[in-house]
Amino acid sequence: MTHGMISAPQPEAVEAGLDVLAAGGNAVDAAVATALTQTAVDPQMCGIAGFGTFHVYQPQAGVHTTLDFHGRSPLAVRPDMWEHLIEREAEDGWGFILKGRVNEKGYGAISTPRTLAALEVALQRFGTRQLTELLDPAIAYCENGFAVRPHMWEFWNEPAGAGRDPNIGLVTKNPAARAIYGKGDGATLDVGDVLRNPDMAATLRRIREHGTDDFYRGAIAERIVEDMRANGGLLGPDDLATCAPEDNAPLWGTYRGHRIATNNPPGGGIQLIEMLNILENFDLASLGHNSPEYIRILAEAMKIATADKDAKVGDPRFVEVPVEELTSKEYAAGKAQQIRDGVKAEVPRFNSGGGEHKHTTQVAAVDEHGTCVTMTHTLGQPSGVITPGLGFMYNGAMSVFDPRPGRAGSLAPGKARFSALSPTIVFRDDRPVLVLGAPGATYITVGNLQVILNVIDFGMSAQEAIDAPRVAALSETIELTNRVLRSTERDLQALGYPTRRYPQAFKFAWVHAIRIGDDGRWDGGADRATDGMAASV
């Protein structure tokens, strides 16, 4: 047995990872087993046709790296192909609303599916198991079924927002999806109903028998390409053949004597470090957690980093991202002075509407040998497309590209769009003390930020840090969860801030974390909004 801990939004997936640790696998093996099971039991939050970042620290082997597997636009993409379809930009910056929703749902929304390739590479380089050995739990859940959890049902039936279609279309419009997730009367399965997906079980069995190459170059790839061609999809055989993760050293920052290791652009780590640098200029602890002044300063840092991200951060293979500037202490000090002077940052939006969109999941894992893994993976906006007979849903990552040419996030063949995915490991000296990450679209970085602050500035445990009420400011409006005091909201309004209060007690990303104490003991936290858990063996 290998002693370790896992935190993730799905109990079924956590248990699959724990079983791997109990059988002697390491944290990498356990994280991959957890992730594969997530693709079966939370198939709109992630999938084998998704994308993400795998952040691993393995001190015994001298390893610390990120495997970035961002979805890339198909080679058939043209920079101006959607410019004439723009209706508005989402208020939170999470993509554009286009006529016909061609970037959100359907075959045109699909980018390169890299998750499966990344998981195999992670195991080959850092694990002790083969991917084919870890597929059994996912296959069993697809074949035998599992009970629909409240979080899944709520996602399917979430009302429309920001001019988008309701999420129910993701699981009922495509005939193959409707057969899996629907009841035959236009409604989805209910909480507690058993969800089975025998086609995905058959696909995973074929991968177990023939390897992942079958998915990218073999018989499964042929069926994918045939379906794309028949339905106007942009994805082609050359796109599939290029699918592999990219090995990048972590992006580093510091905060109050801690070292912050996160991911590089086009991931969200740069935004996280910029916010921490700005906030280091303030004595947050003395202000009081979620006091009006604390929230004001937090909100301004969020707005500043969001505006910088929108204007300057994209795929560094296509645009020059000013990483050194945006992560510098000097730049942050100037922004902090603006906050002290009472300047309200602006976040420009193109004809905006509102709404938060979360189609992502998270795994955090540690083991007794000091290996730490934090992986955030996703379908982006799920495309709603399932190739008949294959069972899995494709990502819809094209939805967040900027359809206006000449911008950091504009369309281009083979380009990745910005993603707020920011799986992060916090160190004190050379020892990891916090492993975390989150789903939550553009709210991911602000969720991770607040959990880090709660641990470092306010001494909270992992679960306390995740449970504490969160706020967000990705536009001029300060957004509040329902446990933020109404007296605090009135004080913010008196300072001239528009506010939006949500009925939910838990919102703005779903952070999962493992804290490592000075004595080496772990305490884990799981966001209560997701039905997840943290557990150890």
C-alpha atoms as one frame of an Amber mdcrd trajectory, in Angstrom:
protein
   0.000   0.000   0.000   1.033   3.579  -0.719  -0.302   6.088   1.785  -1.788
   9.146   0.146  -4.722  11.502  -0.253  -7.001  12.497  -3.116  -9.479  15.351
  -3.450 -11.889  15.563  -6.386 -15.491  16.523  -7.144 -16.746  12.935  -7.681
 -16.782  10.311  -4.892 -16.659   7.475  -7.427 -13.484   8.887  -8.972 -11.829
   9.529  -5.605 -12.432   5.924  -4.619 -10.918   4.659  -7.881  -7.768   6.647
  -7.121  -7.645   5.409  -3.540  -7.832   1.826  -4.797  -4.741   2.443  -6.906
  -2.853   3.840  -3.912  -3.985   0.859  -1.814  -2.555  -1.450  -4.489   0.843
   0.264  -4.313   0.579   2.853  -7.076   1.941   6.369  -6.657   0.114   9.699
  -6.721   0.504   9.959 -10.499  -1.106   6.555 -11.021  -3.887   7.502  -8.619
  -4.497  10.870 -10.269  -4.769   9.273 -13.710  -7.134   6.578 -12.432  -9.229
   9.315 -10.819  -9.248  11.355 -14.036 -10.209   8.398 -16.231 -13.083   7.585
 -13.908 -14.165  11.235 -13.979 -14.583  10.979 -17.758 -17.164   8.247 -17.132
 -19.045   9.616 -14.114 -18.945  13.366 -14.918 -18.934  13.341 -18.719 -19.861
  16.982 -19.334 -17.197  18.290 -16.949 -14.383  16.360 -18.661 -13.691  13.577
 -21.124 -11.121  11.628 -23.074 -11.745  14.183 -25.869 -10.964  17.133 -23.602
  -7.945  19.219 -22.600  -6.177  20.585 -19.515  -2.957  20.794 -17.504  -1.230
  18.086 -15.427   1.113  19.616 -12.813   3.448  17.131 -11.110   6.118  17.472
  -8.428   8.130  14.299  -7.808  11.081  15.164  -5.546  12.595  11.681  -5.393
  13.035  11.743  -9.162  13.982  15.421  -9.353  10.863  16.178 -11.391   8.771
  19.316 -11.360   6.904  20.083 -14.569   3.556  20.746 -16.179   2.155  18.718
 -19.028   0.027  21.247 -20.863  -2.548  19.738 -23.216  -4.621  22.722 -24.254
  -7.147  22.128 -27.016  -5.915  23.650 -30.262  -8.069  24.966 -33.055  -8.276
  22.682 -36.105  -6.035  23.396 -39.063  -9.101  24.230 -41.148  -9.845  27.328
 -39.021  -9.782  30.798 -40.622  -9.132  33.891 -38.465 -12.180  35.806 -39.749
 -14.644  32.951 -40.228 -16.952  33.997 -37.366 -16.413  37.759 -37.260 -19.740
  38.469 -39.006 -21.660  36.355 -36.468 -20.806  38.292 -33.257 -23.726  39.251
 -31.021 -21.979  39.981 -27.717 -19.163  39.012 -25.349 -19.994  37.339 -22.050
 -19.650  39.721 -19.105 -17.242  37.363 -17.342 -15.090  37.170 -20.481 -15.859
  33.507 -21.058 -16.304  33.574 -24.805 -18.566  35.258 -27.335 -22.201  34.754
 -28.214 -22.460  34.130 -31.961 -25.461  33.809 -34.238 -26.429  30.165 -34.490
 -24.181  29.427 -31.485 -21.744  27.771 -33.932 -18.825  28.213 -31.515 -20.676
  26.732 -28.524 -22.479  23.615 -29.675 -22.154  21.239 -32.544 -19.297  20.094
 -34.726 -17.788  23.550 -35.302 -17.098  23.948 -31.574 -14.664  21.026 -31.328
 -10.915  21.553 -30.868  -8.214  18.904 -30.720  -8.935  16.190 -28.096  -5.732
  15.839 -26.049  -6.691  14.444 -22.649  -6.197  10.762 -23.406  -2.725  11.356
 -24.866  -1.697  13.463 -21.876  -2.776  10.851 -19.337  -0.751   8.180 -21.087
   2.365  10.362 -21.231   2.008  11.232 -17.531   1.981   7.536 -16.649   4.854
   6.666 -18.956   7.076   9.366 -17.495   6.061   9.586 -13.841   3.838   6.635
 -12.973   4.272   2.953 -12.256   1.170   1.654 -14.061   0.032   1.447 -17.665
  -3.026   3.348 -18.808  -4.615   0.087 -19.925  -4.424  -1.126 -16.300  -6.348
   1.876 -14.996  -9.362   1.859 -17.320 -11.381  -0.825 -15.508 -13.273   1.467
 -13.078 -14.318   3.800 -15.908 -15.429   0.861 -18.031 -17.414  -0.609 -15.140
 -19.220   2.669 -14.458 -20.069   3.059 -18.141 -21.369  -0.486 -18.418 -23.036
  -1.050 -15.047 -24.043   2.553 -14.469 -23.945   4.999 -11.577 -26.511   7.191
  -9.855 -26.955  10.690 -11.272 -25.658  13.108  -8.639 -27.378  16.403  -7.766
 -24.556  18.427  -9.263 -24.916  16.669 -12.640 -28.664  17.190 -12.774 -28.319
  20.854 -11.805 -25.836  21.403 -14.627 -28.077  19.762 -17.223 -31.111  21.776
 -16.149 -29.445  25.101 -15.430 -31.436  27.977 -16.986 -30.069  29.878 -19.940
 -27.795  32.826 -19.200 -25.777  35.475 -21.017 -27.771  34.873 -24.228 -26.723
  31.229 -24.370 -29.037  28.290 -24.874 -29.906  26.231 -21.789 -27.470  23.442
 -20.943 -30.149  20.832 -21.525 -29.422  21.153 -25.239 -25.962  19.733 -24.645
 -27.445  16.376 -23.684 -30.664  16.258 -25.698 -30.060  17.804 -29.151 -27.544
  15.276 -30.466 -29.336  11.904 -30.965 -26.442   9.884 -29.525 -26.305  12.147
 -26.448 -30.072  12.044 -26.009 -30.000   8.250 -25.949 -27.548   8.308 -23.027
 -28.782  11.223 -20.921 -32.459  11.575 -21.828 -35.625   9.792 -20.732 -37.386
   9.814 -24.077 -39.760  12.670 -23.232 -37.295  15.507 -23.730 -36.225  15.513
 -20.077 -32.915  14.411 -18.643 -32.435  11.571 -16.236 -33.310  12.546 -12.665
 -31.169  12.572  -9.529 -30.730   8.968  -8.446 -31.500   7.484 -11.874 -28.863
   5.077 -13.138 -26.844   6.406 -16.068 -25.304   3.790 -18.355 -23.124   4.383
 -21.401 -22.333   1.034 -23.077 -20.935   2.712 -26.211 -18.293   4.532 -24.172
 -17.537   1.270 -22.364 -16.881  -0.347 -25.740 -14.626   2.558 -26.780 -12.599
   2.305 -23.573 -12.293  -1.457 -24.015 -10.938  -0.931 -27.502  -8.413   1.571
 -26.131  -7.457  -0.954 -23.456  -6.906  -3.590 -26.136  -5.287  -1.511 -28.886
  -3.786   1.432 -27.005  -4.341   5.172 -27.282  -2.884   5.225 -30.788  -6.170
   3.731 -31.986  -7.931   6.884 -30.784  -5.597   9.214 -32.672  -4.512   7.233
 -35.735  -6.418   3.936 -35.825  -9.972   2.695 -36.162 -11.457   5.097 -33.591
  -9.740   8.017 -35.329 -11.248   6.949 -38.648 -14.741   6.989 -37.148 -14.111
  10.422 -35.620 -12.929  11.907 -38.912 -15.781  10.313 -40.867 -18.316  11.853
 -38.476 -16.648  15.262 -38.664 -16.655  15.260 -42.461 -20.288  14.181 -42.615
 -21.431  16.964 -40.309 -19.304  19.961 -41.219 -16.772  19.567 -38.429 -13.396
  21.258 -38.646 -11.371  18.460 -37.035  -9.321  16.333 -39.435  -6.830  13.442
 -39.328  -3.818  15.753 -39.158  -5.322  17.447 -36.094  -5.682  14.104 -34.306
  -2.169  13.010 -35.228  -0.655  16.081 -33.520  -2.315  15.442 -30.150   0.303
  15.244 -27.392   1.038  17.193 -24.212   3.739  19.840 -24.061   6.313  19.738
 -21.281   6.760  23.147 -19.656   8.603  24.199 -16.514   6.237  25.776 -13.980
   5.654  29.504 -13.919   6.920  30.785 -10.557   5.891  33.588  -8.251   6.245
  34.413  -4.568   3.794  35.530  -1.892   4.687  36.390   1.708   7.671  34.048
   1.868   5.968  31.255  -0.092   6.910  30.114  -3.574   4.016  29.673  -6.007
   4.366  27.155  -8.842   1.646  27.255 -11.478   1.139  26.911 -15.222   2.238
  29.088 -18.120   0.145  30.874 -20.755  -2.212  30.157 -22.338  -3.141  28.821
 -18.875  -4.330  31.026 -16.040  -1.277  30.891 -13.784  -0.034  34.264 -15.003
  -3.272  35.890 -13.841  -3.025  34.178 -10.449   0.542  35.383  -9.862  -0.308
  38.939 -10.940  -3.147  39.095  -8.403  -0.980  37.685  -5.600   1.757  40.212
  -6.384  -0.709  43.101  -6.185  -2.249  41.853  -2.944   1.131  41.349  -1.282
   1.281  45.139  -1.027  -1.594  45.139   1.500  -1.869  43.804   5.054  -4.924
  41.721   4.273  -5.051  39.902   7.592  -5.411  43.165   9.500  -8.381  44.184
   7.357 -10.414  41.178   8.401 -11.596  38.369   6.149 -14.299  39.573   3.726
 -14.537  43.009   5.312 -15.654  45.757   2.900 -12.101  47.060   2.476 -10.723
  43.549   2.016 -13.262  42.827  -0.709 -12.659  46.198  -2.373  -8.921  45.549
  -2.642  -9.494  41.969  -3.754 -11.977  43.065  -6.399  -9.647  45.697  -7.830
  -6.795  43.175  -8.095  -9.142  40.767  -9.867 -10.300  43.440 -12.320  -6.771
  44.602 -13.093  -5.566  41.065 -13.797  -8.677  40.272 -15.829  -8.228  43.309
 -18.056  -4.553  42.450 -18.546  -5.454  38.856 -19.380  -8.069  39.908 -21.925
  -5.712  42.322 -23.657  -2.345  40.622 -23.425  -2.500  36.865 -22.714  -2.911
  34.182 -25.342  -1.039  31.304 -26.918   2.664  32.296 -26.741   3.319  30.450
 -29.983   1.135  33.024 -31.729   1.280  36.199 -29.627   3.983  37.840 -27.554
   2.786  37.531 -23.970   4.537  40.000 -21.593   5.068  37.386 -18.880   7.964
  39.178 -17.210   6.005  42.426 -16.962   2.729  40.927 -15.733   4.442  38.798
 -13.068   6.864  41.450 -11.827   6.697  42.942  -8.330   7.334  46.431  -9.750
   4.339  46.245 -12.070   2.191  44.987  -9.204   3.352  47.801  -6.888   2.175
  50.373  -9.421  -1.223  48.715  -9.644  -1.440  48.523  -5.844  -0.863  52.260
  -5.646  -3.774  52.822  -8.005  -5.952  50.806  -5.616  -4.752  52.888  -2.651
  -5.597  56.035  -4.612  -9.148  54.810  -5.070  -8.916  54.281  -8.827 -11.563
  51.824 -10.048 -10.199  49.524 -12.746 -12.272  49.003 -15.885 -12.758  45.696
 -17.669 -13.873  46.421 -21.251 -16.443  44.027 -22.703 -17.943  43.891 -26.193
 -21.744  44.336 -25.866 -21.703  42.109 -22.813 -24.189  39.831 -21.102 -23.658
  37.916 -17.851 -23.423  34.419 -16.514 -20.954  31.898 -15.204 -20.174  28.671
 -17.046 -18.420  25.719 -15.493 -17.600  22.633 -17.534 -14.406  21.448 -15.909
 -13.115  19.166 -13.146 -10.119  18.762 -10.865  -7.886  16.138  -9.219  -5.428
  16.784  -6.368  -3.292  13.888  -5.144  -0.299  13.409  -2.832   1.533  10.339
  -1.592   3.926   9.335   1.162   6.937   9.722  -1.145   6.272  13.440  -1.557
   4.796  13.230  -5.047   2.160  15.917  -5.616  -0.221  16.120  -8.566  -2.786
  18.746  -9.400  -4.647  18.322 -12.662  -7.439  20.457 -14.053  -9.109  19.009
 -17.135 -12.202  19.938 -19.042 -14.406  19.881 -22.108 -14.457  23.674 -22.040
 -18.004  24.338 -23.155 -19.132  20.759 -24.009 -19.947  20.581 -27.715 -22.927
  18.287 -27.163 -21.599  16.060 -29.950 -21.185  12.302 -29.564 -20.174  10.234
 -32.575 -22.726   7.420 -32.903 -21.359   4.283 -31.275 -18.415   5.927 -29.484
 -20.220   7.238 -26.394 -17.913  10.076 -25.311 -18.687  13.783 -25.767 -16.228
  16.078 -27.536 -14.906  19.311 -26.089 -16.257  22.650 -27.279 -13.120  24.683
 -26.695 -13.633  26.854 -29.771 -16.261  28.815 -27.828 -13.757  31.031 -26.031
 -11.714  32.194 -29.017 -12.129  35.840 -29.934 -13.834  35.936 -33.356 -12.323
  39.378 -34.010  -9.012  39.062 -35.902  -5.869  40.726 -34.632  -6.340  40.142
 -30.915  -4.502  37.986 -28.378  -7.302  35.411 -28.338  -8.170  35.515 -32.033
  -8.700  32.411 -34.128  -5.785  30.809 -35.974  -5.061  27.277 -37.186  -3.415
  25.189 -34.464  -3.789  27.882 -31.806  -4.838  27.367 -28.166  -7.087  29.908
 -26.508  -6.585  31.353 -23.030  -7.858  29.107 -20.267  -8.130  30.020 -16.589
  -7.030  26.485 -15.660  -4.366  27.068 -13.023  -3.408  23.920 -11.091  -0.981
  25.222  -8.481   1.449  23.982  -5.821   2.479  26.346  -3.015   5.877  25.822
  -1.376   7.459  27.103   1.801  11.182  26.968   1.082  11.494  23.697  -0.864
   8.580  21.910   0.782   5.091  21.785  -0.747   2.423  23.008   1.668  -0.672
  23.356  -0.530  -1.770  21.493  -3.663  -4.870  22.917  -5.310  -6.881  23.574
  -8.413 -10.428  24.248  -9.516 -13.041  24.091 -12.239 -15.100  27.208 -12.857
 -14.328  28.815 -16.249 -13.060  32.386 -15.831 -13.670  32.136 -12.078 -10.978
  29.465 -11.648  -8.142  31.866 -10.908 -10.147  33.949  -8.423 -11.260  30.766
  -6.646  -7.708  29.471  -6.385  -6.563  32.927  -5.283  -8.965  33.131  -2.354
  -8.142  29.649  -1.078  -4.416  30.498  -1.154  -5.090  33.729   0.745  -7.255
  31.895   3.265  -4.475  29.423   4.006  -1.506  31.827   4.029  -3.019  35.023
   5.408  -5.698  33.587   7.660  -4.245  30.208   8.685  -7.226  28.143   7.583
  -7.236  24.401   6.969  -7.914  23.181   3.432 -11.617  22.608   4.071 -12.032
  25.877   5.972 -10.301  27.760   3.162 -12.632  26.228   0.578 -15.777  26.684
   2.680 -15.191  30.391   3.359 -17.526  32.674   1.360 -16.015  33.830  -1.924
 -16.429  36.894  -4.095 -15.528  37.720  -7.678 -14.980  40.794  -9.842 -14.422
  40.034 -13.521 -16.185  43.199 -14.624 -17.144  46.437 -12.873 -19.654  44.458
 -10.775 -18.592  42.799  -7.519 -20.266  39.393  -7.315 -21.113  37.938  -3.909
 -22.130  34.543  -2.628 -25.087  34.516  -0.296 -23.053  34.177   2.920 -21.251
  37.480   2.417 -22.901  39.873   4.863 -25.533  42.204   3.466 -24.090  44.998
   5.594 -20.815  44.471   3.743 -22.644  44.654   0.424 -24.242  47.948   1.457
 -20.819  49.353   2.344 -19.467  48.351  -1.078 -22.433  49.982  -2.785 -21.793
  53.131  -0.772 -18.298  53.162  -2.271 -19.879  53.213  -5.734 -19.580  49.532
  -6.630 -22.438  47.762  -8.376 -22.993  44.353  -6.758 -24.680  41.106  -7.705
 -25.716  38.670  -4.984 -26.266  35.023  -5.877 -28.599  32.695  -3.985 -25.901
  30.032  -3.835 -23.736  29.686  -0.749 -20.912  28.133  -2.792 -19.954  29.651
  -6.132 -17.078  31.152  -8.150 -15.082  28.003  -8.954 -15.088  24.660  -7.178
 -11.699  24.501  -5.477 -10.225  21.192  -4.304  -7.071  21.193  -2.226  -4.703
  19.230  -0.016  -2.717  21.050   2.658   0.531  19.520   3.931   1.428  20.420
   7.492   4.840  20.937   9.049   4.567  17.406  10.446   3.908  15.993   6.970
   0.273  15.239   7.688  -2.341  16.009   5.077  -5.697  17.686   5.418  -7.914
  17.825   2.380 -10.807  19.964   1.254 -13.508  19.498  -1.384 -15.962  22.108
  -2.593 -19.398  21.333  -1.185 -21.167  22.501  -4.334 -19.890  19.563  -6.384
 -20.799  16.432  -4.374 -17.055  15.746  -4.074 -14.776  14.604  -1.277 -11.217
  14.364  -0.005 -10.082  11.016   1.381  -6.882   9.162   2.222  -5.451   5.665
   2.604
